[in-house]
Amino acid sequence: MADTKQQDLLGRFADLSEGALQRLSEAPGADRAVQAFKGLADKVDELQRRTRGFEELEKRLAKLEKRVDGLAKPSRAASGSRSHTPKSPPAKKT
C-alpha cells in the first residue's frame, strides 16, 4: 500500500514538474535563459576538461619539492668541514 502511495506521489510530482517546465518555456525571455544555461554548461565542461590534470601535476610538484629540499640541505661532509675565510692581503709598507 505504501508503495502505491509513493508511486502516486512521484507521478503527481512528475506531472507538476512537467507543467512547470512547460509554463517556464512559454514565459517571455525563457529562450534567452535556456541559451544562457546551455552556455554555462559548455563553459563548465571546458573548465572541467582544462583542470582534469591538476591532481597529477600536484603530485609531481610535491615530489620535485622534496627532491629540491633534499638537494638544498647541506650534506654531513660539508657541515663537518672547517669554514675557510680568505686572508686579507698583507699591508703595504710605505
LOPANU-493351 format. One record per residue (C-alpha): residue number from 1; chain; z, y, x. Coordinates in steps of 0.05 Angstrom, whole numbers, plus 5000, padded with zeros to 4 digits. Layout:
<nodes>
   seq   mol     c3     c2     c1
   NUM     A      Z      Y      X
...
</nodes>
This chain:
<nodes>
   seq   mol     c3     c2     c1
     1     A   5000   5000   5000
     2     A   5018   5048   5056
     3     A   4953   5031   5090
     4     A   4911   5053   5029
     5     A   4951   5117   5023
     6     A   4938   5133   5096
     7     A   4863   5119   5086
     8     A   4862   5163   5025
     9     A   4897   5218   5063
    10     A   4849   5212   5121
    11     A   4790   5211   5073
    12     A   4815   5274   5039
    13     A   4826   5307   5107
    14     A   4755   5289   5128
    15     A   4726   5317   5064
    16     A   4765   5382   5073
    17     A   4743   5387   5145
    18     A   4670   5377   5126
    19     A   4676   5430   5072
    20     A   4709   5478   5120
    21     A   4656   5467   5172
    22     A   4601   5478   5121
    23     A   4633   5544   5098
    24     A   4641   5566   5170
    25     A   4568   5552   5184
    26     A   4547   5595   5126
    27     A   4592   5653   5148
    28     A   4558   5715   5178
    29     A   4559   5712   5254
    30     A   4573   5637   5255
    31     A   4508   5624   5292
    32     A   4529   5671   5348
    33     A   4598   5637   5351
    34     A   4566   5568   5355
    35     A   4519   5592   5411
    36     A   4579   5621   5448
    37     A   4616   5555   5443
    38     A   4556   5518   5468
    39     A   4550   5566   5527
    40     A   4624   5557   5541
    41     A   4615   5481   5541
    42     A   4557   5488   5590
    43     A   4599   5532   5636
    44     A   4658   5484   5634
    45     A   4611   5426   5652
    46     A   4584   5466   5710
    47     A   4654   5484   5734
    48     A   4675   5411   5730
    49     A   4614   5389   5769
    50     A   4628   5440   5824
    51     A   4702   5424   5830
    52     A   4695   5348   5829
    53     A   4701   5341   5905
    54     A   4763   5384   5916
    55     A   4812   5327   5917
    56     A   4775   5292   5973
    57     A   4769   5357   6012
    58     A   4844   5370   6005
    59     A   4858   5301   6034
    60     A   4811   5314   6092
    61     A   4842   5382   6104
    62     A   4913   5353   6105
    63     A   4891   5300   6156
    64     A   4859   5353   6200
    65     A   4920   5398   6195
    66     A   4963   5340   6220
    67     A   4916   5330   6279
    68     A   4917   5403   6297
    69     A   4993   5404   6293
    70     A   4995   5345   6339
    71     A   4950   5379   6389
    72     A   4988   5445   6385
    73     A   5055   5414   6402
    74     A   5069   5415   6477
    75     A   5068   5346   6509
    76     A   5130   5318   6543
    77     A   5099   5321   6612
    78     A   5082   5395   6604
    79     A   5151   5413   6577
    80     A   5186   5377   6634
    81     A   5149   5414   6689
    82     A   5175   5477   6720
    83     A   5142   5540   6699
    84     A   5105   5575   6754
    85     A   5109   5650   6757
    86     A   5059   5684   6802
    87     A   5088   5720   6861
    88     A   5078   5794   6866
    89     A   5034   5816   6924
    90     A   5072   5837   6986
    91     A   5089   5910   6990
    92     A   5044   5950   7036
    93     A   5076   5988   7093
    94     A   5055   6059   7102
</nodes>
